[in-house]
Amino acid sequence: MKPIMLLAAAVLALVTCISAQRNRVPTDADTKDEILKLEKERNQAIISGDAGALERMTSDDYTFVTLRGELRTKAEIIQGFKTGSFHYDSREISDLKVRVYDNTAVVTGRSIQNGKENGKDYSGDYRFTRVYVKQNGRWQTVALQTTLIQP
């Protein structure tokens, strides 16, 4: 009888542990890790010209203010990558800092890149601020602002 009681107690403990993990509320640290992962995935999509990945990661009302003060929409960016008029040979991101506010996350960072957009050289060293919002259970970027670091 004791082995059955021990087995029942072990199964109950396991079920309780699994249930607690499923019902666990993500912490700010979890969210920061998730956003950092998304930033790395986004960077890889930019380098590889993966318009489909960028489309999934970007909200429909996305705005991007370039270093030249140009305003770009999601549709313009996706089209640029689809046609190849946006092309990056290299792009490294660093100095990433994430701040979380409920269903919003703000990322500041640095990117060193070599590439062109619509025939314009966008190579250089930049600081950026990107905003993510969690909608329908997933994070999407809603805004980006970049600034060229002057030598």
Backbone as JSON Lines, residues from 0, in Angstrom:
{"i":0,"aa":"M","n":[0.81,-1.19,0.0],"ca":[0.0,0.0,0.0],"c":[0.86,1.26,0.0]}
{"i":1,"aa":"K","n":[1.99,1.24,0.72],"ca":[2.85,2.41,0.78],"c":[3.42,2.77,-0.6]}
{"i":2,"aa":"P","n":[3.84,1.79,-1.43],"ca":[4.34,2.17,-2.75],"c":[3.28,2.9,-3.59]}
{"i":3,"aa":"I","n":[2.03,2.51,-3.46],"ca":[0.96,3.16,-4.22],"c":[0.78,4.59,-3.72]}
{"i":4,"aa":"M","n":[0.85,4.8,-2.42],"ca":[0.72,6.15,-1.85],"c":[1.88,7.04,-2.3]}
{"i":5,"aa":"L","n":[3.09,6.47,-2.31],"ca":[4.24,7.23,-2.77],"c":[4.11,7.6,-4.24]}
{"i":6,"aa":"L","n":[3.66,6.66,-5.05],"ca":[3.46,6.91,-6.48],"c":[2.38,7.98,-6.68]}
{"i":7,"aa":"A","n":[1.31,7.9,-5.95],"ca":[0.24,8.89,-6.06],"c":[0.73,10.27,-5.66]}
{"i":8,"aa":"A","n":[1.52,10.34,-4.6],"ca":[2.06,11.63,-4.14],"c":[3.01,12.2,-5.19]}
{"i":9,"aa":"A","n":[3.83,11.35,-5.8],"ca":[4.76,11.81,-6.83],"c":[4.02,12.32,-8.06]}
{"i":10,"aa":"V","n":[2.98,11.61,-8.49],"ca":[2.18,12.03,-9.64],"c":[1.49,13.36,-9.33]}
{"i":11,"aa":"L","n":[0.94,13.49,-8.14],"ca":[0.28,14.73,-7.74],"c":[1.27,15.9,-7.74]}
{"i":12,"aa":"A","n":[2.47,15.68,-7.23],"ca":[3.49,16.73,-7.21],"c":[3.87,17.13,-8.64]}
{"i":13,"aa":"L","n":[4.01,16.15,-9.52],"ca":[4.36,16.41,-10.91],"c":[3.27,17.21,-11.61]}
{"i":14,"aa":"V","n":[2.04,16.82,-11.43],"ca":[0.91,17.52,-12.05],"c":[0.84,18.96,-11.53]}
{"i":15,"aa":"T","n":[1.04,19.14,-10.24],"ca":[1.02,20.48,-9.65],"c":[2.13,21.34,-10.24]}
{"i":16,"aa":"C","n":[3.31,20.77,-10.39],"ca":[4.45,21.5,-10.95],"c":[4.18,21.9,-12.4]}
{"i":17,"aa":"I","n":[3.67,20.99,-13.2],"ca":[3.37,21.27,-14.61],"c":[2.29,22.34,-14.71]}
{"i":18,"aa":"S","n":[1.27,22.24,-13.87],"ca":[0.19,23.22,-13.88],"c":[0.71,24.6,-13.5]}
{"i":19,"aa":"A","n":[1.58,24.67,-12.53],"ca":[2.16,25.95,-12.11],"c":[2.98,26.56,-13.24]}
{"i":20,"aa":"Q","n":[3.72,25.75,-13.99],"ca":[4.51,26.26,-15.11],"c":[3.61,26.81,-16.21]}
{"i":21,"aa":"R","n":[2.51,26.13,-16.49],"ca":[1.58,26.58,-17.53],"c":[0.91,27.89,-17.15]}
{"i":22,"aa":"N","n":[0.61,28.05,-15.88],"ca":[-0.1,29.23,-15.42],"c":[0.83,30.35,-14.98]}
{"i":23,"aa":"R","n":[2.11,30.16,-15.14],"ca":[3.09,31.15,-14.71],"c":[2.96,32.42,-15.55]}
{"i":24,"aa":"V","n":[2.92,33.54,-14.88],"ca":[2.85,34.83,-15.56],"c":[4.27,35.23,-15.95]}
{"i":25,"aa":"P","n":[4.47,35.61,-17.22],"ca":[5.82,36.01,-17.63],"c":[6.3,37.22,-16.82]}
{"i":26,"aa":"T","n":[7.55,37.22,-16.47],"ca":[8.14,38.34,-15.75],"c":[8.7,39.33,-16.75]}
{"i":27,"aa":"D","n":[9.09,40.5,-16.27],"ca":[9.76,41.47,-17.15],"c":[11.03,40.86,-17.74]}
{"i":28,"aa":"A","n":[11.72,40.04,-16.97],"ca":[12.94,39.41,-17.47],"c":[12.62,38.47,-18.63]}
{"i":29,"aa":"D","n":[11.52,37.72,-18.52],"ca":[11.09,36.83,-19.61],"c":[10.78,37.65,-20.85]}
{"i":30,"aa":"T","n":[10.05,38.74,-20.66],"ca":[9.67,39.6,-21.78],"c":[10.91,40.21,-22.42]}
{"i":31,"aa":"K","n":[11.84,40.67,-21.62],"ca":[13.08,41.25,-22.16],"c":[13.82,40.22,-23.0]}
{"i":32,"aa":"D","n":[13.9,39.0,-22.52],"ca":[14.56,37.94,-23.28],"c":[13.85,37.68,-24.6]}
{"i":33,"aa":"E","n":[12.51,37.69,-24.57],"ca":[11.72,37.46,-25.78],"c":[11.95,38.59,-26.8]}
{"i":34,"aa":"I","n":[11.99,39.82,-26.32],"ca":[12.21,40.97,-27.21],"c":[13.62,40.95,-27.78]}
{"i":35,"aa":"L","n":[14.6,40.61,-26.98],"ca":[15.98,40.51,-27.48],"c":[16.08,39.45,-28.57]}
{"i":36,"aa":"K","n":[15.38,38.34,-28.38],"ca":[15.35,37.28,-29.39],"c":[14.71,37.81,-30.68]}
{"i":37,"aa":"L","n":[13.61,38.55,-30.54],"ca":[12.95,39.12,-31.72],"c":[13.86,40.11,-32.44]}
{"i":38,"aa":"E","n":[14.61,40.9,-31.69],"ca":[15.54,41.85,-32.32],"c":[16.59,41.11,-33.15]}
{"i":39,"aa":"K","n":[17.09,40.01,-32.62],"ca":[18.09,39.22,-33.35],"c":[17.46,38.57,-34.59]}
{"i":40,"aa":"E","n":[16.24,38.07,-34.45],"ca":[15.54,37.47,-35.6],"c":[15.26,38.53,-36.66]}
{"i":41,"aa":"R","n":[14.86,39.71,-36.23],"ca":[14.58,40.8,-37.17],"c":[15.86,41.19,-37.91]}
{"i":42,"aa":"N","n":[16.94,41.3,-37.17],"ca":[18.21,41.65,-37.8],"c":[18.61,40.62,-38.86]}
{"i":43,"aa":"Q","n":[18.43,39.36,-38.55],"ca":[18.75,38.3,-39.51],"c":[17.84,38.4,-40.73]}
{"i":44,"aa":"A","n":[16.57,38.71,-40.52],"ca":[15.64,38.86,-41.65],"c":[16.05,40.03,-42.54]}
{"i":45,"aa":"I","n":[16.54,41.11,-41.94],"ca":[17.01,42.26,-42.72],"c":[18.22,41.87,-43.56]}
{"i":46,"aa":"I","n":[19.17,41.2,-42.95],"ca":[20.39,40.79,-43.67],"c":[20.06,39.84,-44.81]}
{"i":47,"aa":"S","n":[19.15,38.9,-44.57],"ca":[18.83,37.9,-45.6],"c":[17.74,38.38,-46.56]}
{"i":48,"aa":"G","n":[17.17,39.56,-46.31],"ca":[16.11,40.07,-47.18],"c":[14.82,39.28,-47.1]}
{"i":49,"aa":"D","n":[14.53,38.74,-45.91],"ca":[13.35,37.89,-45.71],"c":[12.11,38.76,-45.47]}
{"i":50,"aa":"A","n":[11.46,39.16,-46.56],"ca":[10.28,40.04,-46.46],"c":[9.15,39.38,-45.69]}
{"i":51,"aa":"G","n":[8.98,38.08,-45.83],"ca":[7.91,37.37,-45.13],"c":[8.08,37.44,-43.62]}
{"i":52,"aa":"A","n":[9.29,37.22,-43.14],"ca":[9.55,37.31,-41.7],"c":[9.32,38.74,-41.2]}
{"i":53,"aa":"L","n":[9.8,39.71,-41.97],"ca":[9.6,41.11,-41.57],"c":[8.13,41.47,-41.54]}
{"i":54,"aa":"E","n":[7.37,40.94,-42.47],"ca":[5.94,41.21,-42.51],"c":[5.24,40.67,-41.25]}
{"i":55,"aa":"R","n":[5.62,39.47,-40.82],"ca":[5.01,38.87,-39.62],"c":[5.39,39.63,-38.35]}
{"i":56,"aa":"M","n":[6.59,40.18,-38.31],"ca":[7.1,40.84,-37.11],"c":[6.64,42.29,-36.97]}
{"i":57,"aa":"T","n":[5.99,42.82,-38.01],"ca":[5.71,44.24,-38.09],"c":[4.2,44.5,-38.1]}
{"i":58,"aa":"S","n":[3.75,45.45,-37.28],"ca":[2.33,45.79,-37.25],"c":[1.93,46.5,-38.54]}
{"i":59,"aa":"D","n":[0.66,46.4,-38.87],"ca":[0.17,47.02,-40.11],"c":[0.3,48.54,-40.08]}
{"i":60,"aa":"D","n":[0.23,49.15,-38.89],"ca":[0.32,50.61,-38.79],"c":[1.73,51.1,-38.44]}
{"i":61,"aa":"Y","n":[2.73,50.28,-38.7],"ca":[4.14,50.57,-38.41],"c":[4.61,51.85,-39.07]}
{"i":62,"aa":"T","n":[5.42,52.61,-38.35],"ca":[6.09,53.78,-38.93],"c":[7.57,53.72,-38.62]}
{"i":63,"aa":"F","n":[8.37,54.13,-39.59],"ca":[9.82,54.17,-39.47],"c":[10.29,55.55,-39.89]}
{"i":64,"aa":"V","n":[10.94,56.27,-38.97],"ca":[11.53,57.55,-39.29],"c":[13.02,57.3,-39.49]}
{"i":65,"aa":"T","n":[13.49,57.5,-40.74],"ca":[14.88,57.23,-41.08],"c":[15.79,58.35,-40.59]}
{"i":66,"aa":"L","n":[17.09,58.12,-40.71],"ca":[18.05,59.13,-40.29],"c":[17.93,60.4,-41.12]}
{"i":67,"aa":"R","n":[17.35,60.29,-42.31],"ca":[17.15,61.47,-43.16],"c":[15.79,62.13,-42.93]}
{"i":68,"aa":"G","n":[15.06,61.64,-41.96],"ca":[13.75,62.21,-41.66],"c":[12.63,61.72,-42.56]}
{"i":69,"aa":"E","n":[12.92,60.7,-43.36],"ca":[11.91,60.11,-44.23],"c":[10.97,59.25,-43.37]}
{"i":70,"aa":"L","n":[9.7,59.25,-43.73],"ca":[8.73,58.42,-43.03],"c":[8.38,57.24,-43.93]}
{"i":71,"aa":"R","n":[8.57,56.02,-43.41],"ca":[8.26,54.82,-44.19],"c":[7.19,54.01,-43.49]}
{"i":72,"aa":"T","n":[6.38,53.35,-44.29],"ca":[5.32,52.48,-43.78],"c":[5.76,51.02,-43.89]}
{"i":73,"aa":"K","n":[4.97,50.16,-43.29],"ca":[5.23,48.72,-43.4],"c":[5.21,48.3,-44.86]}
{"i":74,"aa":"A","n":[4.21,48.74,-45.6],"ca":[4.07,48.34,-47.01],"c":[5.3,48.73,-47.83]}
{"i":75,"aa":"E","n":[5.83,49.92,-47.59],"ca":[7.02,50.38,-48.33],"c":[8.24,49.54,-47.99]}
{"i":76,"aa":"I","n":[8.38,49.22,-46.73],"ca":[9.53,48.43,-46.29],"c":[9.46,47.0,-46.85]}
{"i":77,"aa":"I","n":[8.31,46.39,-46.73],"ca":[8.14,45.02,-47.24],"c":[8.38,44.99,-48.74]}
{"i":78,"aa":"Q","n":[7.82,45.95,-49.47],"ca":[8.02,46.03,-50.91],"c":[9.49,46.21,-51.25]}
{"i":79,"aa":"G","n":[10.19,47.04,-50.49],"ca":[11.62,47.25,-50.72],"c":[12.43,45.98,-50.6]}
{"i":80,"aa":"F","n":[12.09,45.15,-49.61],"ca":[12.81,43.88,-49.44],"c":[12.38,42.85,-50.48]}
{"i":81,"aa":"K","n":[11.1,42.86,-50.85],"ca":[10.63,41.93,-51.87],"c":[11.29,42.18,-53.23]}
{"i":82,"aa":"T","n":[11.45,43.44,-53.58],"ca":[12.02,43.78,-54.89],"c":[13.54,43.81,-54.88]}
{"i":83,"aa":"G","n":[14.13,43.81,-53.7],"ca":[15.59,43.88,-53.61],"c":[16.12,45.3,-53.62]}
{"i":84,"aa":"S","n":[15.24,46.3,-53.65],"ca":[15.73,47.68,-53.62],"c":[16.24,48.06,-52.22]}
{"i":85,"aa":"F","n":[15.9,47.26,-51.2],"ca":[16.51,47.36,-49.88],"c":[17.43,46.14,-49.76]}
{"i":86,"aa":"H","n":[18.71,46.41,-49.62],"ca":[19.67,45.3,-49.54],"c":[20.78,45.65,-48.56]}
{"i":87,"aa":"Y","n":[21.05,44.73,-47.65],"ca":[22.11,44.93,-46.65],"c":[23.12,43.8,-46.75]}
{"i":88,"aa":"D","n":[24.37,44.18,-46.93],"ca":[25.46,43.2,-46.97],"c":[25.83,42.76,-45.56]}
{"i":89,"aa":"S","n":[25.71,43.68,-44.62],"ca":[26.01,43.34,-43.23],"c":[25.24,44.29,-42.32]}
{"i":90,"aa":"R","n":[24.97,43.81,-41.13],"ca":[24.28,44.64,-40.12],"c":[24.48,43.96,-38.77]}
{"i":91,"aa":"E","n":[25.16,44.65,-37.89],"ca":[25.4,44.12,-36.54],"c":[24.69,45.0,-35.53]}
{"i":92,"aa":"I","n":[23.98,44.38,-34.61],"ca":[23.31,45.14,-33.56],"c":[24.01,44.88,-32.23]}
{"i":93,"aa":"S","n":[24.02,45.91,-31.37],"ca":[24.67,45.8,-30.06],"c":[24.05,46.81,-29.11]}
{"i":94,"aa":"D","n":[24.55,46.82,-27.89],"ca":[24.11,47.77,-26.85],"c":[22.59,47.76,-26.67]}
{"i":95,"aa":"L","n":[21.97,46.6,-26.8],"ca":[20.51,46.52,-26.71],"c":[20.06,46.64,-25.26]}
{"i":96,"aa":"K","n":[19.11,47.54,-25.03],"ca":[18.49,47.73,-23.72],"c":[16.99,47.66,-23.94]}
{"i":97,"aa":"V","n":[16.3,46.9,-23.11],"ca":[14.85,46.72,-23.23],"c":[14.18,47.21,-21.97]}
{"i":98,"aa":"R","n":[13.15,48.03,-22.14],"ca":[12.3,48.47,-21.03],"c":[10.88,47.99,-21.34]}
{"i":99,"aa":"V","n":[10.22,47.43,-20.33],"ca":[8.89,46.85,-20.51],"c":[7.87,47.64,-19.71]}
{"i":100,"aa":"Y","n":[6.74,47.96,-20.38],"ca":[5.62,48.66,-19.76],"c":[4.35,47.91,-20.14]}
{"i":101,"aa":"D","n":[3.94,46.98,-19.3],"ca":[2.76,46.16,-19.56],"c":[2.87,45.46,-20.92]}
{"i":102,"aa":"N","n":[2.05,45.87,-21.9],"ca":[2.08,45.2,-23.21],"c":[2.9,45.98,-24.24]}
{"i":103,"aa":"T","n":[3.8,46.84,-23.74],"ca":[4.67,47.64,-24.61],"c":[6.12,47.45,-24.18]}
{"i":104,"aa":"A","n":[7.01,47.37,-25.15],"ca":[8.44,47.28,-24.87],"c":[9.17,48.28,-25.76]}
{"i":105,"aa":"V","n":[10.16,48.94,-25.16],"ca":[10.97,49.91,-25.89],"c":[12.4,49.4,-25.9]}
{"i":106,"aa":"V","n":[12.98,49.31,-27.1],"ca":[14.35,48.84,-27.25],"c":[15.2,49.99,-27.76]}
{"i":107,"aa":"T","n":[16.33,50.22,-27.1],"ca":[17.33,51.13,-27.64],"c":[18.56,50.3,-27.95]}
{"i":108,"aa":"G","n":[19.26,50.68,-28.99],"ca":[20.44,49.92,-29.37],"c":[21.27,50.64,-30.4]}
{"i":109,"aa":"R","n":[22.22,49.9,-30.91],"ca":[23.17,50.42,-31.9],"c":[23.23,49.43,-33.04]}
{"i":110,"aa":"S","n":[23.33,49.95,-34.25],"ca":[23.54,49.07,-35.4],"c":[24.63,49.65,-36.28]}
{"i":111,"aa":"I","n":[25.5,48.77,-36.72],"ca":[26.53,49.13,-37.7],"c":[26.19,48.32,-38.93]}
{"i":112,"aa":"Q","n":[25.93,49.03,-40.03],"ca":[25.42,48.35,-41.21],"c":[26.07,48.85,-42.48]}
{"i":113,"aa":"N","n":[25.97,47.97,-43.49],"ca":[26.46,48.28,-44.82],"c":[25.36,47.88,-45.79]}
{"i":114,"aa":"G","n":[24.7,48.89,-46.38],"ca":[23.62,48.56,-47.29],"c":[23.03,49.77,-47.99]}
{"i":115,"aa":"K","n":[22.08,49.48,-48.87],"ca":[21.41,50.53,-49.64],"c":[19.91,50.32,-49.59]}
{"i":116,"aa":"E","n":[19.21,51.47,-49.65],"ca":[17.75,51.47,-49.76],"c":[17.37,52.44,-50.87]}
{"i":117,"aa":"N","n":[16.7,51.93,-51.87],"ca":[16.28,52.74,-53.01],"c":[17.45,53.53,-53.6]}
{"i":118,"aa":"G","n":[18.59,52.87,-53.71],"ca":[19.77,53.5,-54.32],"c":[20.54,54.42,-53.4]}
{"i":119,"aa":"K","n":[20.03,54.68,-52.19],"ca":[20.72,55.55,-51.24],"c":[21.54,54.7,-50.29]}
{"i":120,"aa":"D","n":[22.77,55.14,-50.05],"ca":[23.65,54.43,-49.13],"c":[23.16,54.63,-47.7]}
{"i":121,"aa":"Y","n":[22.84,53.54,-47.03],"ca":[22.42,53.58,-45.64],"c":[23.46,52.91,-44.74]}
{"i":122,"aa":"S","n":[24.69,52.89,-45.21],"ca":[25.78,52.34,-44.41],"c":[26.12,53.32,-43.3]}
{"i":123,"aa":"G","n":[26.54,52.78,-42.18],"ca":[26.96,53.65,-41.09],"c":[26.74,53.05,-39.73]}
{"i":124,"aa":"D","n":[26.96,53.88,-38.75],"ca":[26.85,53.53,-37.34],"c":[25.66,54.32,-36.78]}
{"i":125,"aa":"Y","n":[24.66,53.62,-36.24],"ca":[23.41,54.25,-35.83],"c":[23.04,53.91,-34.4]}
{"i":126,"aa":"R","n":[22.27,54.79,-33.79],"ca":[21.52,54.5,-32.58],"c":[20.07,54.39,-33.02]}
{"i":127,"aa":"F","n":[19.32,53.53,-32.36],"ca":[17.91,53.38,-32.73],"c":[17.04,53.17,-31.5]}
{"i":128,"aa":"T","n":[15.78,53.51,-31.68],"ca":[14.73,53.22,-30.69],"c":[13.61,52.51,-31.43]}
{"i":129,"aa":"R","n":[13.27,51.3,-30.97],"ca":[12.19,50.53,-31.58],"c":[11.14,50.25,-30.5]}
{"i":130,"aa":"V","n":[9.88,50.33,-30.89],"ca":[8.77,50.09,-29.96],"c":[8.02,48.84,-30.4]}
{"i":131,"aa":"Y","n":[7.78,47.95,-29.45],"ca":[6.99,46.73,-29.66],"c":[5.72,46.82,-28.84]}
{"i":132,"aa":"V","n":[4.64,46.24,-29.36],"ca":[3.38,46.11,-28.63],"c":[2.92,44.66,-28.75]}
{"i":133,"aa":"K","n":[2.43,44.12,-27.64],"ca":[1.91,42.75,-27.67],"c":[0.43,42.81,-27.99]}
{"i":134,"aa":"Q","n":[0.07,42.26,-29.15],"ca":[-1.31,42.24,-29.62],"c":[-1.67,40.82,-30.0]}
{"i":135,"aa":"N","n":[-2.83,40.37,-29.58],"ca":[-3.3,39.02,-29.89],"c":[-2.27,37.96,-29.51]}
{"i":136,"aa":"G","n":[-1.62,38.16,-28.37],"ca":[-0.69,37.17,-27.85],"c":[0.7,37.16,-28.46]}
{"i":137,"aa":"R","n":[1.03,38.12,-29.33],"ca":[2.39,38.14,-29.9],"c":[2.91,39.56,-30.02]}
{"i":138,"aa":"W","n":[4.22,39.67,-29.95],"ca":[4.89,40.96,-30.03],"c":[5.12,41.35,-31.48]}
{"i":139,"aa":"Q","n":[4.79,42.61,-31.8],"ca":[5.09,43.16,-33.12],"c":[5.68,44.55,-32.94]}
{"i":140,"aa":"T","n":[6.58,44.92,-33.84],"ca":[7.14,46.26,-33.79],"c":[6.15,47.23,-34.42]}
{"i":141,"aa":"V","n":[6.0,48.4,-33.77],"ca":[5.05,49.41,-34.25],"c":[5.73,50.7,-34.69]}
{"i":142,"aa":"A","n":[6.98,50.91,-34.23],"ca":[7.67,52.14,-34.59],"c":[9.18,51.98,-34.46]}
{"i":143,"aa":"L","n":[9.9,52.73,-35.3],"ca":[11.36,52.76,-35.27],"c":[11.83,54.16,-35.61]}
{"i":144,"aa":"Q","n":[12.85,54.63,-34.89],"ca":[13.5,55.92,-35.17],"c":[15.01,55.65,-35.15]}
{"i":145,"aa":"T","n":[15.72,56.13,-36.17],"ca":[17.17,55.93,-36.22],"c":[17.88,57.27,-36.27]}
{"i":146,"aa":"T","n":[19.1,57.3,-35.74],"ca":[19.95,58.48,-35.75],"c":[21.36,58.06,-36.1]}
{"i":147,"aa":"L","n":[21.96,58.73,-37.06],"ca":[23.34,58.45,-37.46],"c":[24.3,58.99,-36.4]}
{"i":148,"aa":"I","n":[25.25,58.16,-35.99],"ca":[26.27,58.6,-35.06],"c":[27.36,59.29,-35.89]}
{"i":149,"aa":"Q","n":[27.58,60.55,-35.62],"ca":[28.59,61.31,-36.36],"c":[29.99,60.95,-35.86]}
{"i":150,"aa":"P","n":[30.93,60.76,-36.8],"ca":[32.3,60.4,-36.39],"c":[33.0,61.54,-35.66]}
